[in-house]
Amino acid sequence: MPLEFDNTREHCSAVIDDVRYQSPVIEVVIITNDATHMSEAQVDGKNVPITEEEADALTVMGALDKRHHTWVQ
């Protein structure tokens, strides 16, 4: 589920189960889901799976990056 950005790229949103979650980009926190070894963006209190490209773009726009490396055994 891709993130959507407003025209100014200051807010992002995601639709999950027909509910739109929206946050200013500077309030988005990017985390690592240890179970899936993937990045997620915390948008309006909801964890949204994102690609590494989306995670990198969000950090450039001012999101807080709290990702960490995980090991797959």
N, CA, C and O atoms as a Maestro MAE file, in Angstrom:
{
 s_m_m2io_version
 :::
 2.0.0
}

f_m_ct {
 s_m_title
 :::
 protein
 m_atom[292] {
  # First column is atom index #
  i_m_mmod_type
  r_m_x_coord
  r_m_y_coord
  r_m_z_coord
  i_m_residue_number
  s_m_chain_name
  s_m_pdb_residue_name
  s_m_pdb_atom_name
  i_m_atomic_number
  :::
  1 25 0.848 -1.156 0.000 1 A "MET " " N  " 7
  2 3 0.000 0.000 0.000 1 A "MET " " CA " 6
  3 2 0.895 1.220 0.000 1 A "MET " " C  " 6
  4 15 1.549 1.515 1.000 1 A "MET " " O  " 8
  5 25 0.928 1.925 -1.107 2 A "PRO " " N  " 7
  6 3 1.828 3.077 -1.198 2 A "PRO " " CA " 6
  7 2 1.332 4.255 -0.369 2 A "PRO " " C  " 6
  8 15 0.137 4.420 -0.122 2 A "PRO " " O  " 8
  9 25 2.280 5.050 0.040 3 A "LEU " " N  " 7
  10 3 1.950 6.299 0.713 3 A "LEU " " CA " 6
  11 2 1.571 7.327 -0.337 3 A "LEU " " C  " 6
  12 15 2.078 7.303 -1.458 3 A "LEU " " O  " 8
  13 25 0.681 8.222 0.033 4 A "GLU " " N  " 7
  14 3 0.308 9.321 -0.846 4 A "GLU " " CA " 6
  15 2 0.769 10.615 -0.185 4 A "GLU " " C  " 6
  16 15 0.771 10.731 1.040 4 A "GLU " " O  " 8
  17 25 1.161 11.585 -1.009 5 A "PHE " " N  " 7
  18 3 1.635 12.864 -0.491 5 A "PHE " " CA " 6
  19 2 0.779 13.979 -1.063 5 A "PHE " " C  " 6
  20 15 0.305 13.893 -2.196 5 A "PHE " " O  " 8
  21 25 0.581 15.043 -0.258 6 A "ASP " " N  " 7
  22 3 -0.132 16.207 -0.768 6 A "ASP " " CA " 6
  23 2 0.790 16.968 -1.716 6 A "ASP " " C  " 6
  24 15 1.965 16.628 -1.853 6 A "ASP " " O  " 8
  25 25 0.259 17.988 -2.363 7 A "ASN " " N  " 7
  26 3 1.028 18.729 -3.367 7 A "ASN " " CA " 6
  27 2 2.290 19.368 -2.809 7 A "ASN " " C  " 6
  28 15 3.276 19.519 -3.531 7 A "ASN " " O  " 8
  29 25 2.275 19.744 -1.537 8 A "THR " " N  " 7
  30 3 3.446 20.377 -0.941 8 A "THR " " CA " 6
  31 2 4.444 19.349 -0.408 8 A "THR " " C  " 6
  32 15 5.565 19.700 -0.041 8 A "THR " " O  " 8
  33 25 4.038 18.092 -0.365 9 A "ARG " " N  " 7
  34 3 4.826 16.979 0.171 9 A "ARG " " CA " 6
  35 2 5.118 17.163 1.658 9 A "ARG " " C  " 6
  36 15 6.088 16.613 2.179 9 A "ARG " " O  " 8
  37 25 4.269 17.945 2.338 10 A "GLU " " N  " 7
  38 3 4.422 18.137 3.773 10 A "GLU " " CA " 6
  39 2 3.591 17.151 4.584 10 A "GLU " " C  " 6
  40 15 3.857 16.944 5.768 10 A "GLU " " O  " 8
  41 25 2.587 16.539 3.957 11 A "HIS " " N  " 7
  42 3 1.736 15.553 4.621 11 A "HIS " " CA " 6
  43 2 1.733 14.278 3.796 11 A "HIS " " C  " 6
  44 15 1.807 14.322 2.568 11 A "HIS " " O  " 8
  45 25 1.647 13.143 4.478 12 A "CYS " " N  " 7
  46 3 1.497 11.880 3.769 12 A "CYS " " CA " 6
  47 2 0.301 11.149 4.358 12 A "CYS " " C  " 6
  48 15 -0.108 11.399 5.491 12 A "CYS " " O  " 8
  49 25 -0.245 10.244 3.565 13 A "SER " " N  " 7
  50 3 -1.399 9.477 4.023 13 A "SER " " CA " 6
  51 2 -1.356 8.080 3.434 13 A "SER " " C  " 6
  52 15 -0.670 7.822 2.445 13 A "SER " " O  " 8
  53 25 -2.102 7.189 4.060 14 A "ALA " " N  " 7
  54 3 -2.250 5.815 3.587 14 A "ALA " " CA " 6
  55 2 -3.677 5.388 3.896 14 A "ALA " " C  " 6
  56 15 -4.237 5.767 4.925 14 A "ALA " " O  " 8
  57 25 -4.264 4.598 3.003 15 A "VAL " " N  " 7
  58 3 -5.610 4.084 3.208 15 A "VAL " " CA " 6
  59 2 -5.494 2.609 3.583 15 A "VAL " " C  " 6
  60 15 -4.937 1.805 2.836 15 A "VAL " " O  " 8
  61 25 -6.034 2.272 4.763 16 A "ILE " " N  " 7
  62 3 -6.009 0.898 5.261 16 A "ILE " " CA " 6
  63 2 -7.429 0.528 5.650 16 A "ILE " " C  " 6
  64 15 -8.040 1.184 6.493 16 A "ILE " " O  " 8
  65 25 -7.956 -0.529 5.034 17 A "ASP " " N  " 7
  66 3 -9.328 -0.975 5.309 17 A "ASP " " CA " 6
  67 2 -10.314 0.181 5.175 17 A "ASP " " C  " 6
  68 15 -11.175 0.378 6.032 17 A "ASP " " O  " 8
  69 25 -10.179 0.936 4.098 18 A "ASP " " N  " 7
  70 3 -11.066 2.060 3.776 18 A "ASP " " CA " 6
  71 2 -10.991 3.215 4.769 18 A "ASP " " C  " 6
  72 15 -11.870 4.077 4.767 18 A "ASP " " O  " 8
  73 25 -9.976 3.254 5.604 19 A "VAL " " N  " 7
  74 3 -9.775 4.361 6.534 19 A "VAL " " CA " 6
  75 2 -8.495 5.090 6.121 19 A "VAL " " C  " 6
  76 15 -7.450 4.465 5.939 19 A "VAL " " O  " 8
  77 25 -8.584 6.420 5.975 20 A "ARG " " N  " 7
  78 3 -7.412 7.212 5.599 20 A "ARG " " CA " 6
  79 2 -6.699 7.696 6.865 20 A "ARG " " C  " 6
  80 15 -7.306 8.317 7.738 20 A "ARG " " O  " 8
  81 25 -5.422 7.403 6.942 21 A "TYR " " N  " 7
  82 3 -4.554 7.870 8.024 21 A "TYR " " CA " 6
  83 2 -3.642 8.925 7.427 21 A "TYR " " C  " 6
  84 15 -3.074 8.716 6.355 21 A "TYR " " O  " 8
  85 25 -3.490 10.065 8.108 22 A "GLN " " N  " 7
  86 3 -2.695 11.164 7.567 22 A "GLN " " CA " 6
  87 2 -1.895 11.830 8.673 22 A "GLN " " C  " 6
  88 15 -2.379 12.009 9.791 22 A "GLN " " O  " 8
  89 25 -0.657 12.195 8.341 23 A "SER " " N  " 7
  90 3 0.224 12.891 9.289 23 A "SER " " CA " 6
  91 2 1.111 13.859 8.534 23 A "SER " " C  " 6
  92 15 1.420 13.643 7.362 23 A "SER " " O  " 8
  93 25 1.523 14.932 9.207 24 A "PRO " " N  " 7
  94 3 2.609 15.731 8.637 24 A "PRO " " CA " 6
  95 2 3.861 14.848 8.557 24 A "PRO " " C  " 6
  96 15 4.118 14.050 9.458 24 A "PRO " " O  " 8
  97 25 4.622 14.991 7.498 25 A "VAL " " N  " 7
  98 3 5.802 14.137 7.318 25 A "VAL " " CA " 6
  99 2 6.756 14.261 8.500 25 A "VAL " " C  " 6
  100 15 7.372 13.270 8.893 25 A "VAL " " O  " 8
  101 25 6.893 15.451 9.075 26 A "ILE " " N  " 7
  102 3 7.835 15.617 10.183 26 A "ILE " " CA " 6
  103 2 7.374 14.892 11.449 26 A "ILE " " C  " 6
  104 15 8.149 14.773 12.398 26 A "ILE " " O  " 8
  105 25 6.133 14.408 11.482 27 A "GLU " " N  " 7
  106 3 5.648 13.618 12.618 27 A "GLU " " CA " 6
  107 2 5.675 12.112 12.345 27 A "GLU " " C  " 6
  108 15 5.341 11.318 13.225 27 A "GLU " " O  " 8
  109 25 6.068 11.717 11.139 28 A "VAL " " N  " 7
  110 3 6.150 10.303 10.777 28 A "VAL " " CA " 6
  111 2 7.428 9.709 11.360 28 A "VAL " " C  " 6
  112 15 8.497 10.314 11.279 28 A "VAL " " O  " 8
  113 25 7.311 8.526 11.945 29 A "VAL " " N  " 7
  114 3 8.465 7.799 12.466 29 A "VAL " " CA " 6
  115 2 8.609 6.524 11.651 29 A "VAL " " C  " 6
  116 15 7.643 5.786 11.457 29 A "VAL " " O  " 8
  117 25 9.813 6.275 11.179 30 A "ILE " " N  " 7
  118 3 10.096 5.062 10.398 30 A "ILE " " CA " 6
  119 2 10.762 4.059 11.328 30 A "ILE " " C  " 6
  120 15 11.769 4.356 11.971 30 A "ILE " " O  " 8
  121 25 10.182 2.871 11.388 31 A "ILE " " N  " 7
  122 3 10.680 1.825 12.287 31 A "ILE " " CA " 6
  123 2 10.949 0.549 11.501 31 A "ILE " " C  " 6
  124 15 10.607 0.441 10.324 31 A "ILE " " O  " 8
  125 25 11.566 -0.409 12.172 32 A "THR " " N  " 7
  126 3 11.782 -1.732 11.604 32 A "THR " " CA " 6
  127 2 10.839 -2.708 12.279 32 A "THR " " C  " 6
  128 15 10.769 -2.767 13.507 32 A "THR " " O  " 8
  129 25 10.116 -3.472 11.480 33 A "ASN " " N  " 7
  130 3 9.281 -4.547 12.005 33 A "ASN " " CA " 6
  131 2 10.188 -5.772 12.109 33 A "ASN " " C  " 6
  132 15 10.570 -6.346 11.089 33 A "ASN " " O  " 8
  133 25 10.530 -6.172 13.317 34 A "ASP " " N  " 7
  134 3 11.471 -7.282 13.500 34 A "ASP " " CA " 6
  135 2 10.930 -8.601 12.967 34 A "ASP " " C  " 6
  136 15 11.710 -9.445 12.525 34 A "ASP " " O  " 8
  137 25 9.627 -8.799 12.997 35 A "ALA " " N  " 7
  138 3 9.038 -10.058 12.530 35 A "ALA " " CA " 6
  139 2 9.133 -10.208 11.017 35 A "ALA " " C  " 6
  140 15 9.358 -11.306 10.509 35 A "ALA " " O  " 8
  141 25 8.959 -9.092 10.293 36 A "THR " " N  " 7
  142 3 8.984 -9.161 8.827 36 A "THR " " CA " 6
  143 2 10.298 -8.679 8.231 36 A "THR " " C  " 6
  144 15 10.542 -8.850 7.036 36 A "THR " " O  " 8
  145 25 11.159 -8.066 9.074 37 A "HIS " " N  " 7
  146 3 12.431 -7.500 8.624 37 A "HIS " " CA " 6
  147 2 12.219 -6.406 7.586 37 A "HIS " " C  " 6
  148 15 13.061 -6.200 6.712 37 A "HIS " " O  " 8
  149 25 11.095 -5.706 7.683 38 A "MET " " N  " 7
  150 3 10.769 -4.639 6.738 38 A "MET " " CA " 6
  151 2 10.535 -3.331 7.486 38 A "MET " " C  " 6
  152 15 10.312 -3.315 8.697 38 A "MET " " O  " 8
  153 25 10.592 -2.241 6.735 39 A "SER " " N  " 7
  154 3 10.338 -0.930 7.316 39 A "SER " " CA " 6
  155 2 8.849 -0.644 7.352 39 A "SER " " C  " 6
  156 15 8.080 -1.112 6.513 39 A "SER " " O  " 8
  157 25 8.465 0.145 8.357 40 A "GLU " " N  " 7
  158 3 7.092 0.613 8.485 40 A "GLU " " CA " 6
  159 2 7.141 2.088 8.838 40 A "GLU " " C  " 6
  160 15 8.063 2.546 9.513 40 A "GLU " " O  " 8
  161 25 6.143 2.825 8.378 41 A "ALA " " N  " 7
  162 3 5.989 4.232 8.741 41 A "ALA " " CA " 6
  163 2 4.823 4.340 9.707 41 A "ALA " " C  " 6
  164 15 3.744 3.804 9.451 41 A "ALA " " O  " 8
  165 25 5.036 5.018 10.793 42 A "GLN " " N  " 7
  166 3 3.953 5.259 11.740 42 A "GLN " " CA " 6
  167 2 3.260 6.544 11.298 42 A "GLN " " C  " 6
  168 15 3.755 7.650 11.513 42 A "GLN " " O  " 8
  169 25 2.085 6.357 10.667 43 A "VAL " " N  " 7
  170 3 1.304 7.462 10.123 43 A "VAL " " CA " 6
  171 2 0.013 7.567 10.918 43 A "VAL " " C  " 6
  172 15 -0.804 6.647 10.899 43 A "VAL " " O  " 8
  173 25 -0.177 8.671 11.608 44 A "ASP " " N  " 7
  174 3 -1.405 8.915 12.366 44 A "ASP " " CA " 6
  175 2 -1.705 7.760 13.328 44 A "ASP " " C  " 6
  176 15 -2.859 7.368 13.503 44 A "ASP " " O  " 8
  177 25 -0.642 7.220 13.949 45 A "GLY " " N  " 7
  178 3 -0.816 6.149 14.923 45 A "GLY " " CA " 6
  179 2 -0.939 4.749 14.343 45 A "GLY " " C  " 6
  180 15 -1.112 3.785 15.089 45 A "GLY " " O  " 8
  181 25 -0.852 4.622 13.028 46 A "LYS " " N  " 7
  182 3 -0.987 3.317 12.361 46 A "LYS " " CA " 6
  183 2 0.333 2.952 11.700 46 A "LYS " " C  " 6
  184 15 0.943 3.785 11.030 46 A "LYS " " O  " 8
  185 25 0.782 1.704 11.883 47 A "ASN " " N  " 7
  186 3 1.999 1.237 11.222 47 A "ASN " " CA " 6
  187 2 1.667 0.802 9.801 47 A "ASN " " C  " 6
  188 15 0.816 -0.060 9.580 47 A "ASN " " O  " 8
  189 25 2.356 1.418 8.842 48 A "VAL " " N  " 7
  190 3 2.115 1.172 7.426 48 A "VAL " " CA " 6
  191 2 3.378 0.574 6.812 48 A "VAL " " C  " 6
  192 15 4.426 1.219 6.848 48 A "VAL " " O  " 8
  193 25 3.316 -0.650 6.244 49 A "PRO " " N  " 7
  194 3 4.490 -1.214 5.583 49 A "PRO " " CA " 6
  195 2 4.906 -0.338 4.395 49 A "PRO " " C  " 6
  196 15 4.067 0.089 3.602 49 A "PRO " " O  " 8
  197 25 6.202 -0.081 4.286 50 A "ILE " " N  " 7
  198 3 6.712 0.745 3.194 50 A "ILE " " CA " 6
  199 2 7.964 0.111 2.610 50 A "ILE " " C  " 6
  200 15 8.598 -0.740 3.233 50 A "ILE " " O  " 8
  201 25 8.307 0.542 1.405 51 A "THR " " N  " 7
  202 3 9.539 0.076 0.768 51 A "THR " " CA " 6
  203 2 10.720 0.860 1.333 51 A "THR " " C  " 6
  204 15 10.538 1.905 1.959 51 A "THR " " O  " 8
  205 25 11.906 0.359 1.114 52 A "GLU " " N  " 7
  206 3 13.098 1.084 1.552 52 A "GLU " " CA " 6
  207 2 13.235 2.398 0.788 52 A "GLU " " C  " 6
  208 15 13.735 3.382 1.332 52 A "GLU " " O  " 8
  209 25 12.798 2.420 -0.459 53 A "GLU " " N  " 7
  210 3 12.821 3.661 -1.234 53 A "GLU " " CA " 6
  211 2 11.899 4.705 -0.599 53 A "GLU " " C  " 6
  212 15 12.269 5.874 -0.489 53 A "GLU " " O  " 8
  213 25 10.702 4.287 -0.181 54 A "GLU " " N  " 7
  214 3 9.788 5.205 0.497 54 A "GLU " " CA " 6
  215 2 10.375 5.669 1.835 54 A "GLU " " C  " 6
  216 15 10.256 6.841 2.194 54 A "GLU " " O  " 8
  217 25 10.999 4.760 2.561 55 A "ALA " " N  " 7
  218 3 11.606 5.113 3.843 55 A "ALA " " CA " 6
  219 2 12.702 6.158 3.642 55 A "ALA " " C  " 6
  220 15 12.772 7.136 4.387 55 A "ALA " " O  " 8
  221 25 13.543 5.957 2.655 56 A "ASP " " N  " 7
  222 3 14.617 6.911 2.384 56 A "ASP " " CA " 6
  223 2 14.054 8.265 1.974 56 A "ASP " " C  " 6
  224 15 14.558 9.301 2.408 56 A "ASP " " O  " 8
  225 25 13.017 8.269 1.145 57 A "ALA " " N  " 7
  226 3 12.401 9.528 0.711 57 A "ALA " " CA " 6
  227 2 11.797 10.263 1.903 57 A "ALA " " C  " 6
  228 15 11.922 11.483 2.010 57 A "ALA " " O  " 8
  229 25 11.148 9.532 2.790 58 A "LEU " " N  " 7
  230 3 10.556 10.160 3.971 58 A "LEU " " CA " 6
  231 2 11.614 10.801 4.857 58 A "LEU " " C  " 6
  232 15 11.400 11.890 5.389 58 A "LEU " " O  " 8
  233 25 12.750 10.139 5.019 59 A "THR " " N  " 7
  234 3 13.800 10.715 5.862 59 A "THR " " CA " 6
  235 2 14.341 12.001 5.250 59 A "THR " " C  " 6
  236 15 14.648 12.950 5.972 59 A "THR " " O  " 8
  237 25 14.458 12.039 3.939 60 A "VAL " " N  " 7
  238 3 14.916 13.257 3.268 60 A "VAL " " CA " 6
  239 2 13.928 14.395 3.503 60 A "VAL " " C  " 6
  240 15 14.328 15.555 3.606 60 A "VAL " " O  " 8
  241 25 12.640 14.069 3.588 61 A "MET " " N  " 7
  242 3 11.600 15.082 3.797 61 A "MET " " CA " 6
  243 2 11.426 15.450 5.270 61 A "MET " " C  " 6
  244 15 10.627 16.330 5.589 61 A "MET " " O  " 8
  245 25 12.161 14.792 6.175 62 A "GLY " " N  " 7
  246 3 12.135 15.187 7.570 62 A "GLY " " CA " 6
  247 2 11.543 14.189 8.548 62 A "GLY " " C  " 6
  248 15 11.441 14.491 9.737 62 A "GLY " " O  " 8
  249 25 11.149 13.005 8.083 63 A "ALA " " N  " 7
  250 3 10.632 11.989 9.001 63 A "ALA " " CA " 6
  251 2 11.760 11.481 9.898 63 A "ALA " " C  " 6
  252 15 12.931 11.514 9.520 63 A "ALA " " O  " 8
  253 25 11.395 11.017 11.077 64 A "LEU " " N  " 7
  254 3 12.366 10.486 12.032 64 A "LEU " " CA " 6
  255 2 12.671 9.029 11.690 64 A "LEU " " C  " 6
  256 15 11.761 8.205 11.602 64 A "LEU " " O  " 8
  257 25 13.934 8.719 11.499 65 A "ASP " " N  " 7
  258 3 14.363 7.374 11.100 65 A "ASP " " CA " 6
  259 2 14.836 6.601 12.325 65 A "ASP " " C  " 6
  260 15 15.886 6.906 12.891 65 A "ASP " " O  " 8
  261 25 14.062 5.604 12.731 66 A "LYS " " N  " 7
  262 3 14.445 4.748 13.858 66 A "LYS " " CA " 6
  263 2 14.638 3.299 13.413 66 A "LYS " " C  " 6
  264 15 14.486 2.373 14.210 66 A "LYS " " O  " 8
  265 25 14.972 3.109 12.135 67 A "ARG " " N  " 7
  266 3 15.208 1.755 11.633 67 A "ARG " " CA " 6
  267 2 16.488 1.180 12.224 67 A "ARG " " C  " 6
  268 15 17.393 1.909 12.629 67 A "ARG " " O  " 8
  269 25 16.537 -0.156 12.261 68 A "HIS " " N  " 7
  270 3 17.743 -0.846 12.685 68 A "HIS " " CA " 6
  271 2 17.893 -2.106 11.836 68 A "HIS " " C  " 6
  272 15 16.930 -2.575 11.230 68 A "HIS " " O  " 8
  273 25 19.092 -2.639 11.802 69 A "HIS " " N  " 7
  274 3 19.344 -3.851 11.030 69 A "HIS " " CA " 6
  275 2 18.823 -5.074 11.777 69 A "HIS " " C  " 6
  276 15 18.912 -5.161 13.001 69 A "HIS " " O  " 8
  277 25 18.285 -6.003 11.023 70 A "THR " " N  " 7
  278 3 17.876 -7.279 11.608 70 A "THR " " CA " 6
  279 2 18.634 -8.383 10.889 70 A "THR " " C  " 6
  280 15 19.115 -8.208 9.770 70 A "THR " " O  " 8
  281 25 18.725 -9.497 11.546 71 A "TRP " " N  " 7
  282 3 19.446 -10.640 10.978 71 A "TRP " " CA " 6
  283 2 18.452 -11.763 10.705 71 A "TRP " " C  " 6
  284 15 17.655 -12.125 11.570 71 A "TRP " " O  " 8
  285 25 18.509 -12.304 9.502 72 A "VAL " " N  " 7
  286 3 17.664 -13.433 9.127 72 A "VAL " " CA " 6
  287 2 18.507 -14.688 9.260 72 A "VAL " " C  " 6
  288 15 19.599 -14.777 8.699 72 A "VAL " " O  " 8
  289 25 17.990 -15.665 10.012 73 A "GLN " " N  " 7
  290 3 18.753 -16.900 10.181 73 A "GLN " " CA " 6
  291 2 18.121 -18.023 9.424 73 A "GLN " " C  " 6
  292 15 18.626 -19.145 9.448 73 A "GLN " " O  " 8
  :::
 }
 m_bond[291] {
  # First column is bond index #
  i_m_from
  i_m_to
  i_m_order
  :::
  1 1 2 1
  2 2 3 1
  3 3 4 2
  4 3 5 1
  5 5 6 1
  6 6 7 1
  7 7 8 2
  8 7 9 1
  9 9 10 1
  10 10 11 1
  11 11 12 2
  12 11 13 1
  13 13 14 1
  14 14 15 1
  15 15 16 2
  16 15 17 1
  17 17 18 1
  18 18 19 1
  19 19 20 2
  20 19 21 1
  21 21 22 1
  22 22 23 1
  23 23 24 2
  24 23 25 1
  25 25 26 1
  26 26 27 1
  27 27 28 2
  28 27 29 1
  29 29 30 1
  30 30 31 1
  31 31 32 2
  32 31 33 1
  33 33 34 1
  34 34 35 1
  35 35 36 2
  36 35 37 1
  37 37 38 1
  38 38 39 1
  39 39 40 2
  40 39 41 1
  41 41 42 1
  42 42 43 1
  43 43 44 2
  44 43 45 1
  45 45 46 1
  46 46 47 1
  47 47 48 2
  48 47 49 1
  49 49 50 1
  50 50 51 1
  51 51 52 2
  52 51 53 1
  53 53 54 1
  54 54 55 1
  55 55 56 2
  56 55 57 1
  57 57 58 1
  58 58 59 1
  59 59 60 2
  60 59 61 1
  61 61 62 1
  62 62 63 1
  63 63 64 2
  64 63 65 1
  65 65 66 1
  66 66 67 1
  67 67 68 2
  68 67 69 1
  69 69 70 1
  70 70 71 1
  71 71 72 2
  72 71 73 1
  73 73 74 1
  74 74 75 1
  75 75 76 2
  76 75 77 1
  77 77 78 1
  78 78 79 1
  79 79 80 2
  80 79 81 1
  81 81 82 1
  82 82 83 1
  83 83 84 2
  84 83 85 1
  85 85 86 1
  86 86 87 1
  87 87 88 2
  88 87 89 1
  89 89 90 1
  90 90 91 1
  91 91 92 2
  92 91 93 1
  93 93 94 1
  94 94 95 1
  95 95 96 2
  96 95 97 1
  97 97 98 1
  98 98 99 1
  99 99 100 2
  100 99 101 1
  101 101 102 1
  102 102 103 1
  103 103 104 2
  104 103 105 1
  105 105 106 1
  106 106 107 1
  107 107 108 2
  108 107 109 1
  109 109 110 1
  110 110 111 1
  111 111 112 2
  112 111 113 1
  113 113 114 1
  114 114 115 1
  115 115 116 2
  116 115 117 1
  117 117 118 1
  118 118 119 1
  119 119 120 2
  120 119 121 1
  121 121 122 1
  122 122 123 1
  123 123 124 2
  124 123 125 1
  125 125 126 1
  126 126 127 1
  127 127 128 2
  128 127 129 1
  129 129 130 1
  130 130 131 1
  131 131 132 2
  132 131 133 1
  133 133 134 1
  134 134 135 1
  135 135 136 2
  136 135 137 1
  137 137 138 1
  138 138 139 1
  139 139 140 2
  140 139 141 1
  141 141 142 1
  142 142 143 1
  143 143 144 2
  144 143 145 1
  145 145 146 1
  146 146 147 1
  147 147 148 2
  148 147 149 1
  149 149 150 1
  150 150 151 1
  151 151 152 2
  152 151 153 1
  153 153 154 1
  154 154 155 1
  155 155 156 2
  156 155 157 1
  157 157 158 1
  158 158 159 1
  159 159 160 2
  160 159 161 1
  161 161 162 1
  162 162 163 1
  163 163 164 2
  164 163 165 1
  165 165 166 1
  166 166 167 1
  167 167 168 2
  168 167 169 1
  169 169 170 1
  170 170 171 1
  171 171 172 2
  172 171 173 1
  173 173 174 1
  174 174 175 1
  175 175 176 2
  176 175 177 1
  177 177 178 1
  178 178 179 1
  179 179 180 2
  180 179 181 1
  181 181 182 1
  182 182 183 1
  183 183 184 2
  184 183 185 1
  185 185 186 1
  186 186 187 1
  187 187 188 2
  188 187 189 1
  189 189 190 1
  190 190 191 1
  191 191 192 2
  192 191 193 1
  193 193 194 1
  194 194 195 1
  195 195 196 2
  196 195 197 1
  197 197 198 1
  198 198 199 1
  199 199 200 2
  200 199 201 1
  201 201 202 1
  202 202 203 1
  203 203 204 2
  204 203 205 1
  205 205 206 1
  206 206 207 1
  207 207 208 2
  208 207 209 1
  209 209 210 1
  210 210 211 1
  211 211 212 2
  212 211 213 1
  213 213 214 1
  214 214 215 1
  215 215 216 2
  216 215 217 1
  217 217 218 1
  218 218 219 1
  219 219 220 2
  220 219 221 1
  221 221 222 1
  222 222 223 1
  223 223 224 2
  224 223 225 1
  225 225 226 1
  226 226 227 1
  227 227 228 2
  228 227 229 1
  229 229 230 1
  230 230 231 1
  231 231 232 2
  232 231 233 1
  233 233 234 1
  234 234 235 1
  235 235 236 2
  236 235 237 1
  237 237 238 1
  238 238 239 1
  239 239 240 2
  240 239 241 1
  241 241 242 1
  242 242 243 1
  243 243 244 2
  244 243 245 1
  245 245 246 1
  246 246 247 1
  247 247 248 2
  248 247 249 1
  249 249 250 1
  250 250 251 1
  251 251 252 2
  252 251 253 1
  253 253 254 1
  254 254 255 1
  255 255 256 2
  256 255 257 1
  257 257 258 1
  258 258 259 1
  259 259 260 2
  260 259 261 1
  261 261 262 1
  262 262 263 1
  263 263 264 2
  264 263 265 1
  265 265 266 1
  266 266 267 1
  267 267 268 2
  268 267 269 1
  269 269 270 1
  270 270 271 1
  271 271 272 2
  272 271 273 1
  273 273 274 1
  274 274 275 1
  275 275 276 2
  276 275 277 1
  277 277 278 1
  278 278 279 1
  279 279 280 2
  280 279 281 1
  281 281 282 1
  282 282 283 1
  283 283 284 2
  284 283 285 1
  285 285 286 1
  286 286 287 1
  287 287 288 2
  288 287 289 1
  289 289 290 1
  290 290 291 1
  291 291 292 2
  :::
 }
}
